């Protein structure tokens, strides 16, 4: 359980339909409060304009990951403002493109950033593999076995 390993406070899974410029959050868990919710797309969904979050938009377009700290003066203001609104200290975001758009997994910390930084390569690989499997593409394991 990745969230437990990094003492995450919150996590979410979102999807941006190709070229839409809108990231829709499908599932969120608040680990501190023990609450999970799923809204899906459409009315009432949590949706974000990717133009407001340049680093997230970058990884949605190309795949990859990043760790953003709320205290980083060089980070995009949209990213840090959202972290502060969520009362989080940092986010590890990992994205992978798929047919029709890109998936994004975000793992939020309300304490230390270091655990997110250490987990970044592993989470990036897990997200890419999950999206490949969902698309029916041969997994990394079967591609090398």
C-alpha positions in Angstrom: 0.0 0.0 0.0 1.9 3.0 -1.3 -0.1 5.6 0.7 0.7 3.8 3.9 4.4 3.5 3.0 4.7 7.3 2.6 2.3 8.3 5.3 0.1 10.0 2.8 -2.8 12.1 4.0 -4.8 12.0 0.7 -4.8 10.5 -2.7 -6.8 10.9 -5.9 -7.2 9.4 -9.4 -8.1 11.7 -12.3 -8.5 11.6 -16.0 -8.0 14.3 -18.7 -9.8 13.5 -21.9 -7.4 14.1 -24.8 -7.1 17.8 -25.6 -10.0 18.8 -23.3 -7.9 20.9 -20.9 -10.0 19.7 -18.1 -8.9 17.2 -15.4 -11.8 15.3 -13.8 -11.2 13.7 -10.4 -12.9 10.3 -10.3 -11.8 9.0 -6.9 -10.4 10.6 -3.7 -9.5 9.2 -0.3 -8.7 11.3 2.7 -6.7 8.9 4.8 -6.6 11.1 7.9 -10.4 11.3 8.0 -11.0 7.8 6.7 -13.3 9.0 3.9 -13.4 8.0 0.3 -15.5 9.5 -2.4 -16.1 9.0 -6.1 -17.9 11.5 -8.3 -16.9 10.6 -11.9 -17.3 12.9 -14.8 -20.3 15.2 -15.3 -22.3 17.5 -13.0 -20.9 17.7 -9.5 -17.5 16.4 -10.5 -14.3 17.9 -9.2 -12.8 19.4 -12.3 -9.7 21.5 -12.8 -8.4 23.5 -15.8 -5.0 22.1 -16.7 -3.8 25.5 -17.9 -3.9 26.5 -14.2 -1.4 23.8 -13.3 1.5 23.8 -15.8 3.6 21.1 -14.3 0.6 18.8 -14.0 -0.3 19.6 -17.6 3.2 18.8 -18.7 3.2 15.3 -17.2 -0.4 14.7 -18.5 0.9 15.4 -22.0 4.1 13.4 -21.9 3.7 11.0 -19.0 6.0 11.1 -16.1 5.9 12.4 -12.5 6.8 15.3 -10.3 6.9 16.2 -6.6 5.7 19.7 -5.8 6.1 21.3 -2.3 3.8 24.0 -1.1 6.8 25.9 0.2 8.7 25.9 -3.1 9.0 29.5 -4.3 9.9 28.2 -7.8 6.8 26.0 -8.2 3.8 27.1 -10.2 1.5 29.3 -8.1 -1.6 27.3 -9.1 0.0 24.1 -7.8 1.1 25.6 -4.5 -2.2 27.5 -4.0 -4.1 24.2 -4.4 -1.8 22.4 -1.9 -2.4 25.2 0.6 -6.2 25.1 0.1 -6.1 21.3 0.7 -3.8 22.0 3.8 -1.1 19.7 2.3 2.6 20.2 2.3 3.4 18.4 -1.0 2.0 16.2 -3.8 3.5 13.4 -5.8 1.8 13.4 -9.2 2.3 10.6 -11.7 0.6 10.5 -15.1 0.5 8.2 -18.1 -1.2 8.7 -21.5 -3.8 6.3 -22.7 -6.2 6.1 -25.7 -8.4 9.1 -25.4 -6.5 10.9 -22.7 -4.2 10.7 -19.7 -4.6 9.3 -16.2 -3.2 11.1 -13.1 -2.5 9.7 -9.7 -1.8 12.2 -6.9 -0.5 11.3 -3.5 -0.6 14.1 -0.9 1.5 14.6 2.2 0.6 16.8 5.1 3.9 16.3 6.8 7.3 15.4 5.2 8.1 15.8 1.5 11.1 13.3 1.6 9.0 10.2 1.5 7.2 11.4 -1.6 10.5 12.2 -3.3 11.8 8.7 -2.5 8.6 7.0 -3.8 8.4 9.1 -7.0 10.2 6.6 -9.4 8.3 3.7 -8.1 4.9 5.4 -8.3 5.7 6.7 -11.8 6.4 3.1 -12.9 3.3 1.7 -11.2 1.0 4.3 -12.8 2.5 3.6 -16.3 2.1 -0.1 -15.8 -1.5 0.2 -14.6 -2.4 2.3 -17.6 -0.7 -0.1 -20.0 -2.6 -3.1 -18.5 -5.9 -1.2 -18.6 -5.3 -0.6 -22.3 -4.5 -4.3 -22.9 -0.8 -3.6 -23.8 1.7 -6.2 -22.7 3.0 -5.4 -19.3 6.7 -4.7 -18.6 7.1 -8.1 -17.0 5.6 -10.0 -19.9 7.6 -7.9 -22.3 10.9 -9.0 -20.8 10.0 -12.5 -19.6 
